[in-house]
């Protein structure tokens, strides 16, 4: 890749593209391009050898017009302030496109978790939770898992918050383990919505996803669940990848078997039933019907997009296509289901978890999946309605037209204070 787009600038560009089709003042749009506040803090934690480690951390609360801030916390050495701001903005419009009553937030710690023990990670997590406690809460800001975090870290955050506040409040965090108030269906939610959205797109195009060939970039939770679920619909997964590289078999791979191999060895590379090993960039340019980028941002820039041969892209990752890449793909009539819809299953089921925590009444996995199916289907219909009504260039702009209008409506209905 030659283009390393600033994710916050990418977000602002996407908002500007959609604003051209909305009867909304420039002053209001300018407000919707920036976070309301960003916490930047330095965590000092005692490491196992007795030395002190310093870790920079962020929490961006982008917009709360439609409800409490909502968004994950990621642990990664490449976390930046601008990345967290962008992700909190994408979350704002993600919750709006699926029409759940939440705003957008995001957090992150600059850390490589593979370099620290479980005890050290717990101390890092609890230190961040203590910093977050004054600004989070069931009606204020509800964090969740993201890259390199999961149920374990969410349970630590919940316990820290409840200890400091001397309360019981499971809804302060989502993505928890079931015994700690988590929801059935949460682990598979992001991959499930990615596949539901892809299926809806194939239906919209008059095609059957069961006949599709599929490549999945990234074989973490979202990627492997997407591969498994799309395989269950009858599609043929021909290639998958992780940070080590990609494996390919024209006749199809067994998604579950590849996952078992990765669990055993640490990577997909070397999988015995693969005919060929590829780079991640080679996977992204395979001649397949459906491409699912499920890794990090900026995977497909303008240069790489010129070689993309997929007919449909469903974005399991956040921001995997740069604005330049979007422009090239639109010119090639590649249908891109934007991240704010495709991967919205995670935040949608987090919303379900929050609702269940508030009610102290828990749903079956069947109910969770049925509710998710309905919400993603309705959101896709709203997207295609805007796409056709405004004769838009791509689905991403259509998604932002819908979601920005919903945020604007909430803002204008509330009025301005002071």
NUNU-232411 format. One line per 3 residues: number of its first residue (from 1); for each residue x, y, z of C-alpha. Coordinates in steps of 0.25 Angstrom, whole numbers. Example, Ala and Ser with C-alpha at 12.3 -4.5 7.8 and 13.67 -1.06 7.14 Angstrom:
# residues 2
1	49/-18/31; 55/-4/29
END
This chain:
# residues 418
1	0/0/0; 5/14/-3; -6/22/4
4	-7/22/19; -19/30/21; -21/38/34
7	-34/31/40; -40/43/46; -38/51/33
10	-45/39/26; -57/40/35; -58/55/32
13	-57/53/17; -68/42/18; -77/52/26
16	-74/63/16; -78/54/4; -92/51/11
19	-94/65/15; -95/69/1; -108/62/0
22	-114/67/13; -122/80/16; -113/83/28
25	-105/95/31; -90/95/30; -89/99/44
28	-97/87/49; -88/78/40; -75/84/45
31	-80/80/59; -83/66/55; -68/65/50
34	-62/66/63; -62/59/77; -69/66/89
37	-57/62/98; -45/53/98; -38/48/110
40	-23/46/109; -16/40/121; -3/33/125
43	-5/20/133; 7/17/142; 7/2/146
46	16/-7/154; 21/-18/145; 24/-32/150
49	39/-29/151; 36/-17/160; 39/-7/150
52	29/4/146; 22/4/132; 16/16/126
55	4/14/116; -3/25/109; -18/23/108
58	-30/30/101; -45/31/102; -52/39/92
61	-67/43/94; -71/47/80; -86/50/81
64	-97/47/91; -109/53/84; -116/40/82
67	-112/33/95; -100/29/104; -87/28/98
70	-84/14/93; -71/8/88; -60/-2/90
73	-46/-1/96; -34/-6/88; -20/-10/92
76	-10/-9/81; 4/-2/79; -1/6/68
79	-13/13/75; -13/28/73; -22/39/77
82	-27/42/63; -30/27/62; -38/27/74
85	-45/40/70; -49/34/57; -54/21/63
88	-63/28/72; -69/36/61; -71/23/53
91	-78/18/65; -87/30/66; -92/27/51
94	-92/12/53; -102/13/65; -110/23/56
97	-111/14/44; -116/2/52; -125/12/59
100	-122/8/74; -122/19/84; -107/21/87
103	-96/31/83; -82/28/79; -69/26/87
106	-56/19/87; -44/16/95; -30/10/94
109	-17/8/101; -4/8/94; 1/-6/98
112	5/-19/91; -2/-29/100; 6/-40/95
115	18/-34/103; 12/-34/117; 7/-45/126
118	-8/-47/130; -5/-40/144; 1/-28/137
121	-10/-27/127; -20/-27/139; -13/-16/146
124	-12/-8/133; -27/-10/131; -31/-7/145
127	-22/6/144; -30/10/132; -43/7/138
130	-40/15/150; -37/27/141; -50/24/133
133	-59/23/145; -63/38/146; -68/38/132
136	-74/25/129; -87/19/134; -100/12/130
139	-106/25/125; -93/32/122; -83/24/114
142	-83/9/112; -69/3/107; -68/-11/101
145	-57/-20/95; -49/-17/82; -36/-21/77
148	-28/-30/86; -38/-28/97; -50/-38/101
151	-58/-43/113; -47/-44/122; -43/-29/121
154	-58/-25/122; -60/-33/134; -48/-26/141
157	-53/-12/137; -67/-15/142; -61/-20/155
160	-52/-8/157; -64/2/154; -73/-6/163
163	-63/-6/174; -59/9/173; -74/13/172
166	-79/3/183; -90/-2/174; -95/-13/165
169	-96/-8/151; -94/-19/140; -98/-10/129
172	-86/-1/131; -79/-10/121; -83/-19/110
175	-76/-31/104; -75/-38/118; -75/-53/121
178	-89/-59/122; -87/-61/137; -84/-47/139
181	-96/-42/132; -92/-43/117; -102/-47/106
184	-103/-59/98; -99/-57/83; -89/-46/86
187	-77/-53/82; -82/-56/68; -90/-43/66
190	-80/-35/58; -77/-47/48; -92/-50/48
193	-96/-36/44; -85/-36/33; -91/-48/27
196	-105/-43/28; -102/-30/21; -94/-38/10
199	-106/-47/8; -116/-35/7; -106/-29/-3
202	-106/-41/-11; -121/-42/-11; -122/-27/-15
205	-113/-30/-27; -122/-42/-31; -111/-52/-27
208	-110/-64/-18; -99/-63/-7; -99/-79/-7
211	-93/-78/-21; -82/-68/-16; -67/-70/-15
214	-61/-63/-2; -48/-58/3; -46/-53/17
217	-35/-44/21; -32/-45/36; -36/-58/44
220	-38/-53/58; -52/-53/64; -60/-45/53
223	-52/-51/41; -53/-66/45; -68/-65/50
226	-71/-58/36; -64/-69/29; -72/-80/37
229	-86/-73/35; -84/-70/21; -80/-85/19
232	-93/-89/26; -100/-81/15; -94/-90/5
235	-83/-80/0; -69/-85/-3; -58/-79/5
238	-46/-80/-4; -36/-72/4; -33/-66/18
241	-22/-59/25; -16/-54/38; -4/-45/40
244	5/-57/36; 0/-58/22; -12/-64/14
247	-15/-78/10; -23/-82/-3; -30/-93/-8
250	-39/-91/-21; -48/-103/-17; -51/-97/-3
253	-45/-97/11; -52/-103/23; -54/-90/32
256	-54/-98/45; -42/-107/42; -34/-94/38
259	-38/-88/51; -34/-101/59; -21/-100/52
262	-19/-86/56; -22/-89/70; -12/-100/70
265	0/-93/63; -3/-78/65; -5/-75/50
268	-12/-80/37; 1/-81/30; 5/-95/27
271	-9/-100/27; -8/-114/20; -21/-113/12
274	-17/-100/5; -12/-101/-9; -4/-88/-9
277	1/-78/1; -2/-63/-2; 1/-49/4
280	-10/-41/10; -10/-32/-2; -11/-44/-12
283	-23/-49/-4; -30/-35/-5; -28/-35/-20
286	-33/-50/-23; -44/-52/-33; -56/-55/-23
289	-70/-51/-22; -69/-46/-8; -58/-40/0
292	-58/-38/15; -47/-30/20; -47/-33/35
295	-33/-27/40; -29/-13/43; -31/1/36
298	-26/5/22; -24/-9/16; -29/-5/3
301	-24/8/-3; -25/14/-17; -14/7/-22
304	-18/-7/-17; -33/-4/-20; -29/-3/-35
307	-26/-18/-34; -38/-22/-26; -47/-32/-34
310	-57/-35/-24; -72/-32/-27; -76/-29/-13
313	-68/-25/-1; -74/-26/13; -66/-18/23
316	-64/-26/36; -53/-17/40; -54/-2/43
319	-49/7/32; -42/-4/24; -43/4/11
322	-37/18/10; -45/30/3; -36/28/-9
325	-39/13/-10; -54/16/-9; -53/25/-21
328	-46/15/-29; -56/4/-25; -68/12/-28
331	-63/15/-42; -61/0/-44; -76/-3/-39
334	-71/-11/-27; -82/-11/-16; -76/-8/-3
337	-85/-10/9; -79/0/19; -73/-3/32
340	-84/5/40; -94/-5/35; -87/-18/32
343	-80/-19/46; -91/-13/54; -95/-26/60
346	-85/-24/71; -91/-11/76; -105/-16/73
349	-103/-28/82; -96/-19/92; -109/-11/93
352	-117/-24/95; -107/-27/106; -109/-13/112
355	-124/-15/111; -124/-28/118; -115/-23/129
358	-124/-12/132; -136/-21/132; -129/-32/140
361	-136/-41/130; -127/-49/120; -131/-54/106
364	-128/-67/98; -118/-67/87; -129/-70/77
367	-136/-57/82; -123/-49/81; -120/-54/67
370	-134/-52/62; -134/-37/67; -121/-35/61
373	-126/-41/48; -137/-31/48; -129/-19/51
376	-118/-21/41; -129/-24/30; -137/-11/34
379	-124/-3/33; -120/-9/20; -134/-5/14
382	-132/9/19; -118/9/13; -123/5/-1
385	-135/14/0; -126/26/2; -116/21/-9
388	-128/20/-19; -135/33/-15; -122/42/-16
391	-116/34/-28; -103/32/-19; -90/27/-24
394	-88/17/-13; -94/10/-1; -85/17/8
397	-90/31/5; -104/25/6; -101/20/20
400	-96/33/25; -108/41/19; -117/32/27
403	-109/33/40; -105/47/40; -119/51/37
406	-123/43/50; -113/50/58; -116/64/53
409	-131/61/56; -128/57/71; -119/70/72
412	-129/79/67; -140/73/74; -133/75/87
415	-129/90/85; -115/96/89; -111/98/103
418	-107/108/108
END
